[in-house]
Amino acid sequence: MKAKNTFNWFRKIALVEGISFLVLLFIAMPLKYLADLPMAVRIIGGL
């Protein structure tokens, strides 16, 4: 039972990290280079 709980916890953390990476890649990086807003990468990258 503990392995199942650990796996569910890992899945949730992996999902959050994946979403964070996609936001960084497709929102924050274009803002940094196209709109000259490097603060977006600092904020999103720090999460």
Secondary structure, DSSP 8 states (H G I E B T S, - for coil): -HHHHHHHHHHHHHHHHHHHHHHIIIIIHHHHHHS--THHHHHHHT-
